Amino acid sequence: MAKQWEDVTARLCRDFAPGGGAEVEAVLEHIAHQRRVLDSATVRDYLPVLVERAVRRLLDPNEAARG
């Protein structure tokens, strides 16, 4: 599970904060928030995927249009 979180974090930072700095902090805040929102016993195994999708929708307006 730790490796999944590393991969999700790396992908989201690469895609939405390529310049680093404050953008990375914003992505990490979105990840942390979505983890809290989505964390429950029933979805814990799918949490990395759900968080990645939720953060992508928040950070990429085109992603929301695609569903």
C-alpha positions as CSV (number, residue, x, y, z in Angstrom):
1,M,0.0,0.0,0.0
2,A,2.9,2.4,0.8
3,K,4.3,1.9,-2.7
4,Q,0.8,2.7,-4.2
5,W,0.7,6.0,-2.3
6,E,4.2,6.9,-3.4
7,D,3.2,6.2,-7.0
8,V,0.0,8.2,-6.8
9,T,1.7,11.1,-5.2
10,A,4.6,11.1,-7.7
11,R,2.1,11.0,-10.7
12,L,-0.1,13.8,-9.4
13,C,2.9,16.0,-8.5
14,R,4.5,15.3,-11.9
15,D,1.2,16.1,-13.8
16,F,0.1,19.1,-11.7
17,A,3.2,20.5,-10.1
18,P,6.1,20.1,-12.5
19,G,7.7,23.3,-11.3
20,G,7.7,22.2,-7.7
21,G,7.3,24.7,-4.9
22,A,3.8,25.9,-3.8
23,E,2.2,23.8,-6.5
24,V,3.5,20.6,-4.9
25,E,2.2,21.7,-1.5
26,A,-1.3,22.3,-3.1
27,V,-1.3,18.8,-4.6
28,L,-0.2,17.3,-1.3
29,E,-3.0,19.1,0.5
30,H,-5.6,17.9,-2.0
31,I,-4.2,14.3,-1.6
32,A,-4.4,14.5,2.2
33,H,-7.9,16.0,2.1
34,Q,-9.2,13.3,-0.2
35,R,-7.6,10.6,1.9
36,R,-9.6,11.9,4.9
37,V,-12.8,12.2,2.9
38,L,-12.6,8.8,1.3
39,D,-11.1,6.8,4.1
40,S,-13.3,4.0,5.4
41,A,-13.1,0.3,5.9
42,T,-15.1,-0.4,2.8
43,V,-12.9,1.5,0.4
44,R,-9.5,1.4,2.0
45,D,-8.1,-1.0,-0.6
46,Y,-9.2,1.3,-3.4
47,L,-8.2,4.5,-1.7
48,P,-5.1,5.4,-3.8
49,V,-7.1,5.1,-7.0
50,L,-10.1,7.1,-5.6
51,V,-7.9,9.8,-4.3
52,E,-6.0,10.1,-7.6
53,R,-9.2,10.4,-9.5
54,A,-10.6,13.0,-7.1
55,V,-7.4,15.1,-7.1
56,R,-7.2,15.0,-10.9
57,R,-10.8,16.2,-11.1
58,L,-10.0,19.1,-8.8
59,L,-6.9,20.2,-10.6
60,D,-7.7,19.5,-14.2
61,P,-11.0,21.1,-15.5
62,N,-10.8,18.8,-18.6
63,E,-10.7,15.7,-16.4
64,A,-14.1,16.7,-14.8
65,A,-15.7,17.0,-18.3
66,R,-14.5,13.5,-19.2
67,G,-16.1,12.0,-16.1
